[in-house]
Amino acid sequence: MTADARDIMVTAQEVARLRDAVQLEVRDVALAALFHHFLRASAEVVGPADLSFSPEQLPMADEVREIMTAGEGALRNLDLVELARRDESGLSDYLAPVWRAMTDR
């Protein structure tokens, strides 16, 4: 196993633990690979002005646009986490500990 593959697998284990998993799944490996991709990309950039993870803004789904424009006051992290937990993407397991930590404050 290469050092890069080992790093991804170690991170994937931590990702799985975040959702209180009983086994490592492919989606854990996918998220870990994505994290490492962005970490590597940021390390390879010479100056922070060169780094842009999103060179142009993508159009927003109706649910995202609605939460960005609805309500009064500032948009909070908790609002975004609650939105993501309602989504049917299957990633809500990852957000449970985040949501618990945010609501326990």
C-alpha angles and dihedrals in degrees: 000000000000121000090249092052090048090051091052092048092049090050091045089056090054091046090053091049089055089066094042090247124181091208140020112258135195091255089059090055091046093053091045091051090050092051091050092047091057094042090052092046092052092048092052094054115098099204130024090233088067094055117093122153090184113033092178130019115255121225111265127236114244093256092053094045090049094054090046093055104028127083133032127277128015123336107251131211088242090059091056094045091050090050091051092047090056091053119102094225094112092240096103088098088069092052098052095086091042091051092046091051092049096047094045091063 
